[in-house]
Amino acid sequence: MQQWSGVAGKRVVITGATSGIGLAAARRLAQMGAQLTIVGRSSARTQHVAEAMSAPVDTCLADLSSQSDVRHLAHQLAERYPAIHVLINNAGAMYASRQLSADGVELTWAVNHLAPFLLSSVLLDKLKDSAPARIITTSSAAHYRAQIPFDDLSGEQGYPMMGFRRYGETKLANILFTRALARRLSGTGVTANCFHPGFVGTGFNHNNGWLMRAIMSVGHMFARSPERGADTLVWLADSPEVSGISGAYFVDRREVRPSPAARDESAAERLWRISEEQVSASATAV
Ligand SMILES: NC(=O)c1ccc[n+]([C@@H]2O[C@H](COP(=O)([O-])OP(=O)(O)OC[C@H]3O[C@@H](n4cnc5c(N)ncnc54)[C@H](OP(=O)(O)O)[C@@H]3O)[C@@H](O)[C@H]2O)c1
């Protein structure tokens, strides 16, 4: 198998590239010579971002809360490109009140966990055929306080702390997913890693009303820039240093031990089985 020589000339697909960390990462990756595909949900925003890039980039549209959109996106990507070398699951959100997706799944769970799970799963053969290849998922230090509520994944029994608890659960799910995926990818030349970008001044949480926007704006005085928040993501995509590493959680380019709950392998396998069930209904719809 070829050695990893960086992202220049490689096909890199990134979700959530219309704002914040994903936008900063996309700009940097395009500058570095990646053949970039940016995924957005708004045609106007995605086009606007694409046109402002320093190099030509491809675009795809998908509302990642919708499983049929995610499946359609995966099939479109697999058909369009002979190889995909880096898949970056970066899009994410938090919802202050409990809402359901078109598939009847709690919305934060649908966007932050099930979308990366489904997109990566459907693209797995393509990534293996493109090896060496990488899957990178944006997690968060918000996972440290979380446990996966296996008896209430839909948040019906409670949705406290204005969505912050649910958000932490989904970011814990990102790490458990990454570790279970890495085990399945062992020996294939495809790695799976995740990272925490730090507290970054982005559009995050601006969808939850004026009070939350005001609080976030004050918080941004102490936050990192999106470029700094994107640094570990770009490094994970590009660097030959991480070629042999899979299933790891990074902060500021360093591998860090995630919480005990994130290192619970039986929870990771249980989550994998449940996630398969949660996306199975939409499989027949495409
Ligand atoms: N900011 C932080 O301090 C921080 C800390 C730790 C982890 N993170 C993680 O970093 C990632 C990026 O967040 P950010 O801080 O850069 O926030 P952001 O500026 O709000 O960017 C979020 C991105 O995700 C996209 N997105 C959200 N829901 C989507 C959906 N249903 N379908 C398709 N795309 C969707 C947004 O698209 P639109 O432009 O269409 O809204 C946007 O491009 C997230 O996974 C977040 O959990 C952020």
The ligand as an ORCA input file, in Angstrom:
! r2SCAN-3c Opt
* xyz 0 1
  N     -17.584     25.638     18.411
  C     -17.084     24.915     19.411
  O     -16.620     25.449     20.446
  C     -17.052     23.419     19.293
  C     -16.445     22.686     20.342
  C     -16.387     21.308     20.243
  C     -16.917     20.670     19.135
  N     -17.529     21.394     18.148
  C     -18.059     20.667     16.979
  O     -17.532     21.242     15.813
  C     -18.381     20.930     14.696
  C     -18.580     22.186     13.857
  O     -19.280     23.138     14.636
  P     -18.964     24.702     14.583
  O     -18.567     25.099     15.949
  O     -18.101     25.034     13.456
  O     -20.468     25.268     14.388
  P     -21.175     26.046     13.177
  O     -20.418     27.270     12.840
  O     -22.591     26.182     13.616
  O     -21.067     25.025     11.966
  C     -21.866     23.863     11.936
  C     -21.898     23.322     10.532
  O     -22.723     22.139     10.521
  C     -23.728     22.304      9.522
  N     -24.968     21.623      9.859
  C     -25.679     21.709     11.003
  N     -26.803     20.968     10.908
  C     -26.785     20.405      9.674
  C     -27.669     19.559      8.967
  N     -28.823     19.137      9.509
  N     -27.344     19.178      7.720
  C     -26.197     19.617      7.136
  N     -25.321     20.415      7.745
  C     -25.617     20.813      9.007
  C     -23.946     23.812      9.434
  O     -24.587     24.141      8.216
  P     -25.387     25.538      8.040
  O     -24.344     26.548      7.633
  O     -26.350     25.220      6.960
  O     -26.032     25.854      9.344
  C     -22.520     24.302      9.535
  O     -21.847     24.201      8.301
  C     -19.654     20.359     15.301
  O     -19.636     18.954     15.173
  C     -19.560     20.741     16.771
  O     -20.246     19.824     17.588
  C     -17.610     22.760     18.201
*
